[in-house]
Amino acid sequence: MAHYELYVCLTKAVYESAVPSVLQPKLGWNNYTYEEDGETIDTTTAYTPTWKESAFKGNLGAPRTSLDGNLIVVKGEFSLRTGELSAIIDLGSGMAYPNNSVLTKTEAQALVSGELFTE
Protein backbone atom coordinates (compact mmCIF):
# COMPACT_ATOMS: atom_id res chain seq x y z
CA MET A 1 0.00 0.00 0.00
CA ALA A 2 2.47 2.64 -1.08
CA HIS A 3 1.61 4.47 -4.28
CA TYR A 4 -1.63 4.80 -6.21
CA GLU A 5 -2.07 6.13 -9.71
CA LEU A 6 -5.07 8.39 -9.46
CA TYR A 7 -6.75 11.33 -11.10
CA VAL A 8 -7.48 14.65 -9.42
CA CYS A 9 -10.15 17.09 -10.54
CA LEU A 10 -8.94 20.51 -9.43
CA THR A 11 -10.66 23.87 -9.56
CA LYS A 12 -8.87 26.44 -11.68
CA ALA A 13 -7.84 28.40 -8.56
CA VAL A 14 -6.19 25.36 -6.98
CA TYR A 15 -4.61 24.26 -10.29
CA GLU A 16 -2.94 27.67 -10.48
CA SER A 17 -1.80 27.59 -6.83
CA ALA A 18 1.19 25.88 -5.25
CA VAL A 19 1.04 22.14 -4.68
CA PRO A 20 0.85 21.10 -1.01
CA SER A 21 4.31 21.11 0.56
CA VAL A 22 4.24 17.34 1.10
CA LEU A 23 4.12 16.98 -2.71
CA GLN A 24 7.13 19.24 -3.36
CA PRO A 25 9.67 16.38 -3.39
CA LYS A 26 7.63 14.59 -6.07
CA LEU A 27 6.17 17.45 -8.13
CA GLY A 28 8.77 20.18 -7.52
CA TRP A 29 12.35 20.62 -8.61
CA ASN A 30 15.51 22.46 -7.72
CA ASN A 31 16.58 25.81 -9.10
CA TYR A 32 20.29 26.49 -9.30
CA THR A 33 22.50 29.56 -9.43
CA TYR A 34 25.99 29.20 -10.78
CA GLU A 35 29.32 30.76 -10.04
CA GLU A 36 30.98 33.01 -12.62
CA ASP A 37 32.46 30.02 -14.45
CA GLY A 38 28.91 29.01 -15.40
CA GLU A 39 29.53 25.40 -14.43
CA THR A 40 29.95 25.31 -10.65
CA ILE A 41 26.71 25.38 -8.67
CA ASP A 42 26.66 28.22 -6.17
CA THR A 43 23.24 27.65 -4.55
CA THR A 44 20.43 25.13 -4.81
CA THR A 45 16.88 26.12 -3.93
CA ALA A 46 13.93 23.71 -3.78
CA TYR A 47 11.07 25.07 -5.86
CA THR A 48 7.42 24.33 -5.04
CA PRO A 49 5.50 24.76 -8.29
CA THR A 50 1.85 25.26 -9.02
CA TRP A 51 -0.09 22.21 -10.17
CA LYS A 52 -0.09 23.75 -13.65
CA GLU A 53 3.69 24.21 -13.71
CA SER A 54 4.18 20.65 -12.52
CA ALA A 55 1.85 19.28 -15.21
CA PHE A 56 3.67 21.17 -17.96
CA LYS A 57 7.04 20.06 -16.57
CA GLY A 58 5.84 16.46 -17.07
CA ASN A 59 5.47 15.54 -13.40
CA LEU A 60 1.72 14.95 -13.84
CA GLY A 61 -0.33 13.62 -16.71
CA ALA A 62 -1.56 15.94 -19.45
CA PRO A 63 -4.33 18.18 -18.09
CA ARG A 64 -7.91 17.90 -19.33
CA THR A 65 -9.85 21.17 -18.97
CA SER A 66 -13.62 21.53 -18.69
CA LEU A 67 -15.45 23.55 -21.33
CA ASP A 68 -15.76 26.57 -19.04
CA GLY A 69 -12.12 26.28 -17.94
CA ASN A 70 -13.02 26.00 -14.26
CA LEU A 71 -12.08 22.32 -13.73
CA ILE A 72 -8.86 20.55 -14.65
CA VAL A 73 -8.25 16.80 -14.38
CA VAL A 74 -4.66 15.58 -14.00
CA LYS A 75 -3.20 12.13 -13.44
CA GLY A 76 -0.51 11.37 -10.91
CA GLU A 77 0.95 8.78 -8.59
CA PHE A 78 0.44 9.65 -4.95
CA SER A 79 1.52 7.94 -1.75
CA LEU A 80 -0.88 7.14 1.04
CA ARG A 81 2.01 6.26 3.36
CA THR A 82 3.76 9.64 3.14
CA GLY A 83 0.63 11.79 3.35
CA GLU A 84 0.50 12.89 -0.29
CA LEU A 85 -2.97 11.46 -0.86
CA SER A 86 -4.26 12.92 2.41
CA ALA A 87 -3.02 16.39 1.39
CA ILE A 88 -4.89 16.12 -1.91
CA ILE A 89 -8.07 14.89 -0.22
CA ASP A 90 -7.87 17.88 2.15
CA LEU A 91 -8.04 20.24 -0.85
CA GLY A 92 -11.63 19.12 -1.42
CA SER A 93 -12.75 19.24 2.19
CA GLY A 94 -16.22 20.77 2.35
CA MET A 95 -16.50 21.09 -1.42
CA ALA A 96 -19.07 19.49 -3.71
CA TYR A 97 -18.05 16.89 -6.28
CA PRO A 98 -16.17 17.20 -8.61
CA ASN A 99 -14.32 20.17 -7.09
CA ASN A 100 -10.87 19.05 -5.88
CA SER A 101 -11.90 15.40 -5.95
CA VAL A 102 -9.66 12.34 -6.09
CA LEU A 103 -10.90 9.98 -8.81
CA THR A 104 -10.27 6.47 -10.04
CA LYS A 105 -9.53 5.97 -13.72
CA THR A 106 -13.14 4.96 -14.37
CA GLU A 107 -14.51 7.99 -12.51
CA ALA A 108 -12.15 10.34 -14.38
CA GLN A 109 -13.16 8.84 -17.73
CA ALA A 110 -16.84 9.28 -16.90
CA LEU A 111 -16.29 12.89 -15.80
CA VAL A 112 -14.27 14.00 -18.84
CA SER A 113 -16.67 12.31 -21.25
CA GLY A 114 -19.64 14.09 -19.63
CA GLU A 115 -21.27 17.44 -20.30
CA LEU A 116 -18.76 19.48 -18.25
CA PHE A 117 -15.92 18.50 -20.58
CA THR A 118 -17.54 17.73 -23.94
CA GLU A 119 -20.02 19.51 -26.14
HUVEN-V656117 format. One record per residue. N is the residue number from 1. RES is the residue in three letters. PHI is phi in whole degrees, -180 to 180 (* if undefined). PSI is psi as a letter, one per 20 degrees, with the letter a starting at -180 (none if undefined). OMEGA is omega in whole degrees, 0 to 359 (NA if undefined). Layout:
BEGIN
n:N res:RES phi:PHI psi:PSI omega:OMEGA
n:N res:RES phi:PHI psi:PSI omega:OMEGA
END
This chain:
BEGIN
n:1 res:MET phi:* psi:m omega:182
n:2 res:ALA phi:-111 psi:f omega:186
n:3 res:HIS phi:-123 psi:q omega:179
n:4 res:TYR phi:-130 psi:p omega:175
n:5 res:GLU phi:-85 psi:o omega:186
n:6 res:LEU phi:-135 psi:r omega:176
n:7 res:TYR phi:-116 psi:q omega:179
n:8 res:VAL phi:-129 psi:p omega:176
n:9 res:CYS phi:-101 psi:o omega:185
n:10 res:LEU phi:-104 psi:q omega:171
n:11 res:THR phi:-71 psi:q omega:180
n:12 res:LYS phi:-58 psi:g omega:181
n:13 res:ALA phi:-61 psi:g omega:179
n:14 res:VAL phi:-71 psi:g omega:179
n:15 res:TYR phi:-58 psi:h omega:181
n:16 res:GLU phi:-94 psi:j omega:177
n:17 res:SER phi:-107 psi:r omega:183
n:18 res:ALA phi:-64 psi:q omega:175
n:19 res:VAL phi:-67 psi:q omega:176
n:20 res:PRO phi:-56 psi:q omega:186
n:21 res:SER phi:-58 psi:h omega:179
n:22 res:VAL phi:-66 psi:h omega:179
n:23 res:LEU phi:-92 psi:i omega:182
n:24 res:GLN phi:-56 psi:g omega:180
n:25 res:PRO phi:-60 psi:h omega:181
n:26 res:LYS phi:-91 psi:g omega:187
n:27 res:LEU phi:-102 psi:i omega:181
n:28 res:GLY phi:-95 psi:a omega:179
n:29 res:TRP phi:-157 psi:r omega:179
n:30 res:ASN phi:-102 psi:q omega:170
n:31 res:ASN phi:-106 psi:q omega:184
n:32 res:TYR phi:-122 psi:q omega:166
n:33 res:THR phi:-116 psi:q omega:186
n:34 res:TYR phi:-118 psi:q omega:175
n:35 res:GLU phi:-72 psi:r omega:185
n:36 res:GLU phi:-57 psi:h omega:181
n:37 res:ASP phi:-71 psi:i omega:177
n:38 res:GLY phi:77 psi:i omega:182
n:39 res:GLU phi:-119 psi:h omega:182
n:40 res:THR phi:-86 psi:p omega:180
n:41 res:ILE phi:-74 psi:p omega:179
n:42 res:ASP phi:-91 psi:g omega:178
n:43 res:THR phi:-138 psi:q omega:176
n:44 res:THR phi:-124 psi:p omega:180
n:45 res:THR phi:-126 psi:p omega:176
n:46 res:ALA phi:-69 psi:p omega:181
n:47 res:TYR phi:-112 psi:p omega:175
n:48 res:THR phi:-100 psi:o omega:185
n:49 res:PRO phi:-84 psi:r omega:168
n:50 res:THR phi:-78 psi:r omega:175
n:51 res:TRP phi:-58 psi:g omega:181
n:52 res:LYS phi:-63 psi:g omega:179
n:53 res:GLU phi:-61 psi:g omega:181
n:54 res:SER phi:-66 psi:h omega:178
n:55 res:ALA phi:-64 psi:g omega:182
n:56 res:PHE phi:-76 psi:i omega:174
n:57 res:LYS phi:-82 psi:i omega:179
n:58 res:GLY phi:96 psi:j omega:180
n:59 res:ASN phi:-85 psi:i omega:176
n:60 res:LEU phi:-133 psi:r omega:176
n:61 res:GLY phi:-67 psi:r omega:179
n:62 res:ALA phi:-58 psi:p omega:182
n:63 res:PRO phi:-73 psi:q omega:172
n:64 res:ARG phi:-114 psi:p omega:186
n:65 res:THR phi:-108 psi:p omega:178
n:66 res:SER phi:-65 psi:r omega:182
n:67 res:LEU phi:-57 psi:h omega:180
n:68 res:ASP phi:-86 psi:i omega:177
n:69 res:GLY phi:79 psi:j omega:184
n:70 res:ASN phi:-92 psi:i omega:178
n:71 res:LEU phi:-129 psi:p omega:179
n:72 res:ILE phi:-133 psi:p omega:177
n:73 res:VAL phi:-106 psi:p omega:176
n:74 res:VAL phi:-129 psi:q omega:180
n:75 res:LYS phi:-108 psi:q omega:177
n:76 res:GLY phi:-160 psi:r omega:176
n:77 res:GLU phi:-111 psi:p omega:186
n:78 res:PHE phi:-128 psi:q omega:183
n:79 res:SER phi:-91 psi:p omega:172
n:80 res:LEU phi:-80 psi:h omega:183
n:81 res:ARG phi:-64 psi:h omega:184
n:82 res:THR phi:-95 psi:j omega:177
n:83 res:GLY phi:92 psi:j omega:180
n:84 res:GLU phi:-63 psi:g omega:182
n:85 res:LEU phi:-64 psi:h omega:178
n:86 res:SER phi:-62 psi:h omega:179
n:87 res:ALA phi:-64 psi:h omega:179
n:88 res:ILE phi:-71 psi:g omega:178
n:89 res:ILE phi:-60 psi:h omega:180
n:90 res:ASP phi:-60 psi:h omega:179
n:91 res:LEU phi:-61 psi:h omega:182
n:92 res:GLY phi:-99 psi:j omega:181
n:93 res:SER phi:-57 psi:p omega:178
n:94 res:GLY phi:79 psi:j omega:181
n:95 res:MET phi:-104 psi:q omega:178
n:96 res:ALA phi:-82 psi:q omega:175
n:97 res:TYR phi:-60 psi:p omega:8
n:98 res:PRO phi:-100 psi:j omega:183
n:99 res:ASN phi:-63 psi:o omega:178
n:100 res:ASN phi:52 psi:l omega:181
n:101 res:SER phi:-102 psi:q omega:172
n:102 res:VAL phi:-90 psi:p omega:187
n:103 res:LEU phi:-128 psi:q omega:169
n:104 res:THR phi:-78 psi:r omega:178
n:105 res:LYS phi:-60 psi:g omega:181
n:106 res:THR phi:-63 psi:g omega:179
n:107 res:GLU phi:-65 psi:g omega:179
n:108 res:ALA phi:-65 psi:g omega:179
n:109 res:GLN phi:-62 psi:g omega:179
n:110 res:ALA phi:-65 psi:g omega:181
n:111 res:LEU phi:-65 psi:g omega:185
n:112 res:VAL phi:-75 psi:i omega:175
n:113 res:SER phi:-96 psi:j omega:180
n:114 res:GLY phi:-90 psi:a omega:187
n:115 res:GLU phi:-65 psi:h omega:179
n:116 res:LEU phi:-70 psi:h omega:185
n:117 res:PHE phi:-113 psi:i omega:182
n:118 res:THR phi:-128 psi:q omega:179
n:119 res:GLU phi:-85 psi:none omega:NA
END
